[in-house]
Amino acid sequence: MIEPTETESKETMDAFVDTFIKIISEEAAQDPQKLKDAPFNTSVGRLNEVEAARNPVLKWKKA
């Protein structure tokens, strides 16, 4: 999933979409099975933000 910031202009978004379509079209022409098998890896479904807020896992390195 791609989520742009609110500051991106419509022109920037249109250029991004055009580029994205071009890349996917080229991949589909070269290896259609690759697109049929997508997605290759998926992240976790929905993060439990309440659990993360109540039980934070803090890691840092001592300098």
N, CA, C and O atoms as a GROMACS GRO file, in nm:
protein
  252
    1MET      N    1   0.085  -0.116   0.000
    1MET     CA    2   0.000   0.000   0.000
    1MET      C    3   0.090   0.123   0.000
    1MET      O    4   0.190   0.129   0.071
    2ILE      N    5   0.053   0.217  -0.078
    2ILE     CA    6   0.130   0.341  -0.088
    2ILE      C    7   0.039   0.454  -0.045
    2ILE      O    8  -0.071   0.471  -0.098
    3GLU      N    9   0.086   0.533   0.051
    3GLU     CA   10   0.006   0.643   0.100
    3GLU      C   11   0.089   0.771   0.094
    3GLU      O   12   0.184   0.787   0.171
    4PRO      N   13   0.056   0.861   0.003
    4PRO     CA   14   0.133   0.985  -0.008
    4PRO      C   15   0.098   1.082   0.105
    4PRO      O   16  -0.005   1.070   0.171
    5THR      N   17   0.185   1.178   0.124
    5THR     CA   18   0.155   1.282   0.222
    5THR      C   19   0.055   1.379   0.163
    5THR      O   20   0.030   1.380   0.043
    6GLU      N   21  -0.003   1.459   0.250
    6GLU     CA   22  -0.103   1.555   0.205
    6GLU      C   23  -0.043   1.668   0.122
    6GLU      O   24  -0.116   1.741   0.056
    7THR      N   25   0.088   1.684   0.126
    7THR     CA   26   0.151   1.795   0.056
    7THR      C   27   0.183   1.766  -0.090
    7THR      O   28   0.225   1.855  -0.163
    8GLU      N   29   0.163   1.641  -0.133
    8GLU     CA   30   0.191   1.606  -0.272
    8GLU      C   31   0.087   1.669  -0.364
    8GLU      O   32  -0.033   1.665  -0.336
    9SER      N   33   0.134   1.727  -0.473
    9SER     CA   34   0.043   1.790  -0.568
    9SER      C   35  -0.022   1.685  -0.659
    9SER      O   36   0.026   1.572  -0.668
   10LYS      N   37  -0.128   1.725  -0.725
   10LYS     CA   38  -0.196   1.634  -0.818
   10LYS      C   39  -0.102   1.596  -0.932
   10LYS      O   40  -0.104   1.482  -0.978
   11GLU      N   41  -0.022   1.691  -0.978
   11GLU     CA   42   0.072   1.664  -1.086
   11GLU      C   43   0.175   1.558  -1.044
   11GLU      O   44   0.209   1.469  -1.123
   12THR      N   45   0.225   1.568  -0.922
   12THR     CA   46   0.320   1.470  -0.873
   12THR      C   47   0.256   1.333  -0.863
   12THR      O   48   0.317   1.232  -0.901
   13MET      N   49   0.134   1.329  -0.813
   13MET     CA   50   0.063   1.201  -0.801
   13MET      C   51   0.036   1.141  -0.939
   13MET      O   52   0.051   1.020  -0.958
   14ASP      N   53  -0.005   1.223  -1.034
   14ASP     CA   54  -0.031   1.174  -1.170
   14ASP      C   55   0.096   1.117  -1.232
   14ASP      O   56   0.092   1.013  -1.298
   15ALA      N   57   0.209   1.185  -1.211
   15ALA     CA   58   0.337   1.136  -1.265
   15ALA      C   59   0.375   1.004  -1.199
   15ALA      O   60   0.425   0.914  -1.266
   16PHE      N   61   0.351   0.993  -1.070
   16PHE     CA   62   0.381   0.868  -1.000
   16PHE      C   63   0.296   0.754  -1.053
   16PHE      O   64   0.347   0.644  -1.079
   17VAL      N   65   0.167   0.778  -1.070
   17VAL     CA   66   0.076   0.674  -1.120
   17VAL      C   67   0.115   0.633  -1.262
   17VAL      O   68   0.115   0.514  -1.293
   18ASP      N   69   0.148   0.729  -1.346
   18ASP     CA   70   0.190   0.696  -1.483
   18ASP      C   71   0.315   0.608  -1.483
   18ASP      O   72   0.324   0.511  -1.559
   19THR      N   73   0.410   0.641  -1.398
   19THR     CA   74   0.532   0.561  -1.388
   19THR      C   75   0.502   0.422  -1.335
   19THR      O   76   0.556   0.323  -1.385
   20PHE      N   77   0.417   0.414  -1.235
   20PHE     CA   78   0.379   0.286  -1.176
   20PHE      C   79   0.312   0.197  -1.280
   20PHE      O   80   0.342   0.078  -1.289
   21ILE      N   81   0.221   0.253  -1.357
   21ILE     CA   82   0.152   0.178  -1.462
   21ILE      C   83   0.251   0.129  -1.567
   21ILE      O   84   0.241   0.016  -1.614
   22LYS      N   85   0.347   0.215  -1.604
   22LYS     CA   86   0.447   0.177  -1.703
   22LYS      C   87   0.530   0.058  -1.655
   22LYS      O   88   0.553  -0.037  -1.729
   23ILE      N   89   0.574   0.064  -1.530
   23ILE     CA   90   0.657  -0.044  -1.475
   23ILE      C   91   0.579  -0.174  -1.468
   23ILE      O   92   0.631  -0.280  -1.504
   24ILE      N   93   0.455  -0.168  -1.422
   24ILE     CA   94   0.374  -0.290  -1.411
   24ILE      C   95   0.341  -0.346  -1.550
   24ILE      O   96   0.340  -0.467  -1.568
   25SER      N   97   0.315  -0.260  -1.646
   25SER     CA   98   0.288  -0.306  -1.782
   25SER      C   99   0.407  -0.378  -1.841
   25SER      O  100   0.392  -0.481  -1.907
   26GLU      N  101   0.527  -0.324  -1.818
   26GLU     CA  102   0.648  -0.389  -1.868
   26GLU      C  103   0.668  -0.526  -1.802
   26GLU      O  104   0.705  -0.622  -1.869
   27GLU      N  105   0.645  -0.534  -1.672
   27GLU     CA  106   0.658  -0.662  -1.603
   27GLU      C  107   0.556  -0.762  -1.653
   27GLU      O  108   0.587  -0.880  -1.669
   28ALA      N  109   0.434  -0.716  -1.678
   28ALA     CA  110   0.328  -0.806  -1.726
   28ALA      C  111   0.362  -0.860  -1.864
   28ALA      O  112   0.332  -0.976  -1.894
   29ALA      N  113   0.425  -0.779  -1.946
   29ALA     CA  114   0.463  -0.824  -2.080
   29ALA      C  115   0.577  -0.926  -2.073
   29ALA      O  116   0.580  -1.021  -2.151
   30GLN      N  117   0.670  -0.906  -1.980
   30GLN     CA  118   0.785  -0.996  -1.970
   30GLN      C  119   0.752  -1.126  -1.897
   30GLN      O  120   0.797  -1.233  -1.938
   31ASP      N  121   0.675  -1.117  -1.789
   31ASP     CA  122   0.647  -1.236  -1.708
   31ASP      C  123   0.508  -1.225  -1.646
   31ASP      O  124   0.495  -1.184  -1.530
   32PRO      N  125   0.403  -1.261  -1.721
   32PRO     CA  126   0.267  -1.248  -1.670
   32PRO      C  127   0.241  -1.330  -1.544
   32PRO      O  128   0.160  -1.291  -1.460
   33GLN      N  129   0.309  -1.443  -1.531
   33GLN     CA  130   0.286  -1.528  -1.414
   33GLN      C  131   0.330  -1.458  -1.285
   33GLN      O  132   0.274  -1.483  -1.178
   34LYS      N  133   0.429  -1.371  -1.296
   34LYS     CA  134   0.477  -1.298  -1.178
   34LYS      C  135   0.366  -1.214  -1.118
   34LYS      O  136   0.352  -1.206  -0.996
   35LEU      N  137   0.285  -1.151  -1.203
   35LEU     CA  138   0.175  -1.070  -1.152
   35LEU      C  139   0.062  -1.157  -1.098
   35LEU      O  140  -0.006  -1.119  -1.003
   36LYS      N  141   0.042  -1.272  -1.159
   36LYS     CA  142  -0.064  -1.362  -1.110
   36LYS      C  143  -0.030  -1.418  -0.973
   36LYS      O  144  -0.119  -1.446  -0.893
   37ASP      N  145   0.100  -1.434  -0.945
   37ASP     CA  146   0.143  -1.490  -0.818
   37ASP      C  147   0.153  -1.385  -0.707
   37ASP      O  148   0.175  -1.420  -0.591
   38ALA      N  149   0.139  -1.258  -0.740
   38ALA     CA  150   0.152  -1.151  -0.641
   38ALA      C  151   0.037  -1.156  -0.542
   38ALA      O  152  -0.070  -1.203  -0.579
   39PRO      N  153   0.051  -1.112  -0.421
   39PRO     CA  154   0.171  -1.055  -0.360
   39PRO      C  155   0.266  -1.164  -0.314
   39PRO      O  156   0.225  -1.276  -0.283
   40PHE      N  157   0.394  -1.130  -0.309
   40PHE     CA  158   0.496  -1.228  -0.271
   40PHE      C  159   0.515  -1.234  -0.121
   40PHE      O  160   0.541  -1.341  -0.065
   41ASN      N  161   0.502  -1.122  -0.056
   41ASN     CA  162   0.508  -1.119   0.089
   41ASN      C  163   0.407  -1.015   0.138
   41ASN      O  164   0.386  -0.912   0.074
   42THR      N  165   0.347  -1.044   0.248
   42THR     CA  166   0.249  -0.951   0.303
   42THR      C  167   0.286  -0.922   0.447
   42THR      O  168   0.342  -1.007   0.517
   43SER      N  169   0.255  -0.804   0.490
   43SER     CA  170   0.281  -0.767   0.628
   43SER      C  171   0.166  -0.817   0.715
   43SER      O  172   0.071  -0.877   0.666
   44VAL      N  173   0.177  -0.792   0.841
   44VAL     CA  174   0.069  -0.830   0.931
   44VAL      C  175  -0.058  -0.756   0.891
   44VAL      O  176  -0.051  -0.646   0.836
   45GLY      N  177  -0.171  -0.814   0.920
   45GLY     CA  178  -0.298  -0.753   0.881
   45GLY      C  179  -0.320  -0.618   0.944
   45GLY      O  180  -0.302  -0.514   0.879
   46ARG      N  181  -0.357  -0.617   1.070
   46ARG     CA  182  -0.385  -0.491   1.138
   46ARG      C  183  -0.304  -0.489   1.267
   46ARG      O  184  -0.309  -0.583   1.347
   47LEU      N  185  -0.232  -0.382   1.288
   47LEU     CA  186  -0.151  -0.371   1.408
   47LEU      C  187  -0.240  -0.340   1.527
   47LEU      O  188  -0.336  -0.263   1.515
   48ASN      N  189  -0.209  -0.399   1.640
   48ASN     CA  190  -0.283  -0.374   1.762
   48ASN      C  191  -0.218  -0.254   1.831
   48ASN      O  192  -0.124  -0.272   1.909
   49GLU      N  193  -0.266  -0.136   1.803
   49GLU     CA  194  -0.205  -0.014   1.856
   49GLU      C  195  -0.227   0.000   2.006
   49GLU      O  196  -0.143   0.058   2.075
   50VAL      N  197  -0.339  -0.051   2.056
   50VAL     CA  198  -0.365  -0.044   2.200
   50VAL      C  199  -0.262  -0.128   2.275
   50VAL      O  200  -0.205  -0.084   2.375
   51GLU      N  201  -0.239  -0.250   2.228
   51GLU     CA  202  -0.139  -0.338   2.290
   51GLU      C  203  -0.001  -0.273   2.284
   51GLU      O  204   0.074  -0.278   2.381
   52ALA      N  205   0.033  -0.213   2.172
   52ALA     CA  206   0.163  -0.149   2.157
   52ALA      C  207   0.178  -0.030   2.251
   52ALA      O  208   0.287  -0.006   2.304
   53ALA      N  209   0.070   0.044   2.274
   53ALA     CA  210   0.076   0.159   2.364
   53ALA      C  211   0.084   0.115   2.510
   53ALA      O  212   0.154   0.178   2.590
   54ARG      N  213   0.014   0.008   2.544
   54ARG     CA  214   0.013  -0.039   2.683
   54ARG      C  215   0.138  -0.118   2.719
   54ARG      O  216   0.184  -0.114   2.834
   55ASN      N  217   0.194  -0.189   2.624
   55ASN     CA  218   0.312  -0.272   2.649
   55ASN      C  219   0.420  -0.244   2.546
   55ASN      O  220   0.447  -0.328   2.460
   56PRO      N  221   0.483  -0.126   2.554
   56PRO     CA  222   0.584  -0.093   2.452
   56PRO      C  223   0.709  -0.180   2.466
   56PRO      O  224   0.749  -0.218   2.577
   57VAL      N  225   0.768  -0.210   2.354
   57VAL     CA  226   0.895  -0.283   2.351
   57VAL      C  227   1.000  -0.181   2.308
   57VAL      O  228   1.010  -0.145   2.191
   58LEU      N  229   1.078  -0.137   2.405
   58LEU     CA  230   1.177  -0.033   2.379
   58LEU      C  231   1.315  -0.096   2.369
   58LEU      O  232   1.356  -0.173   2.456
   59LYS      N  233   1.385  -0.064   2.262
   59LYS     CA  234   1.520  -0.116   2.241
   59LYS      C  235   1.610  -0.001   2.200
   59LYS      O  236   1.574   0.082   2.117
   60TRP      N  237   1.726   0.004   2.259
   60TRP     CA  238   1.824   0.102   2.219
   60TRP      C  239   1.962   0.049   2.253
   60TRP      O  240   1.977  -0.044   2.333
   61LYS      N  241   2.063   0.108   2.192
   61LYS     CA  242   2.200   0.068   2.219
   61LYS      C  243   2.267   0.176   2.304
   61LYS      O  244   2.250   0.295   2.281
   62LYS      N  245   2.341   0.130   2.402
   62LYS     CA  246   2.413   0.223   2.487
   62LYS      C  247   2.534   0.276   2.411
   62LYS      O  248   2.612   0.198   2.355
   63ALA      N  249   2.551   0.407   2.409
   63ALA     CA  250   2.660   0.468   2.332
   63ALA      C  251   2.791   0.460   2.403
   63ALA      O  252   2.892   0.508   2.351
   0.00000   0.00000   0.00000
